[in-house]
Amino acid sequence: MSLSPYERDFVLDGVDQDLRVDGRGRLDHRAMILELGTTPQASGSARLRLGDTDVMVAVKADIGTPPKAYPTHGRLSCAVELSASADPKYEGRGGEKAGAELARALERGLLGASASGAASLSAAASGERSRGGTNNTDNSHGAGAALNMQSLGIQKGKTCWALRCECLVLSADGSALDALSIAIKAALADCKIPKVTAVAGPNGGDPTELELDDDPEQCSRLDVSNVPLTVTVSRIGDAHVVDATADESAVADFAVAFAVDARGETRGMTTTMSTNTSHNKGADLSSLRVMRKIARDVCGGLHRATDAFLIAAASRTMEDDDEDGDDEDVHGEDV
């Protein structure tokens, strides 16, 4: 539903005065509630409520074939489904297109951008020279994977763990990409990878079989310390805001989503232009640099809050394991 001229002016005046419609300042996030273990059938899962935006992520771990270029590595992919109840525009192909765009943006941050795409734009925004395809770590894909992909390898060139982050947007009131990035980091932290043993057949020519240990204590955990979070910075008039609501997004000139890791490194960028061409001013390099700095500053606080939640959740899990084998609870807390 489009905003009336009066509603649009009300939103713009609030941003201009640094007092948004919901009482926040320009650089304030809405309250967040994060839960772990919301999908028992998944290897790891999480749910995040960011204001009226509500998303769920379930990580499925299956055995697959490693990439040809990286025979000792595992695989990671994302899929996003948007519920038609979140917005009528997500019915049919509209939802498929929006979901594909969100999935690409998430994978760009997790797996690394190509040197000729968002990576070079990111370098320009930061005032740095593009380093081409130079990798920061030996186990990276593209410009640098957020996970240690070698830890997902099983048999060189034959088998690996293939992780699929299945995301569902239940309710959308702006910043769905930001919410999904937090939920993905939490779901990956919650993910349990079973121990796998390669067992040779009784005869010399028999193929090797894989045995999965069903003991939960033998499962391994993923290192999510380099998994980025996304902060979308919207340009509204002469001001910049983070965590824009749907109404604020409707009056924005453009928005840039920055995937930033805990060290402040930008792993990917996604630019969204306004659908309202009457106030579509476009993005210039100086604006990108200002927006990138805002994203880095805001994302630092998000990482600290998310990491603190995950550490507390891990401590509770260890305490639960030391007790009488009670079922693990789902913990939901403000972040």
Buried (B, 14 or more C-beta within 10 A) or exposed (E): EEBEEEBBEBBBEBBEEEEBBEEBEBBBBBEBBBBBBBBEEBBBBBBBBBBBBBBBBBBBBEBBEBBEEBBBBBBBBBBBBBBEEBBEEBEEEBBBEBBEBBBBBBBBBBBBBEBEBBBBBBBBBBEEEBEEEEBEEEBBBBBBBBBBBBBBBBBEEBBBBBBBBBBBBBBBBBBBBBBBBBBBBBBBBBBBBBEBEEEEEEEEEEEEEEEEEEEEEEBBBBEBBBBBBBBBBBBBBEBBBBBBBBBBBBBBBBBBBBBBBBEBBBBBBBBBBBEBEEBEEEBEEEBBBBBBBBBBBBBBEBBEBBBEBBEEBBEBBEEBEEEEEEEEEBBBEEB
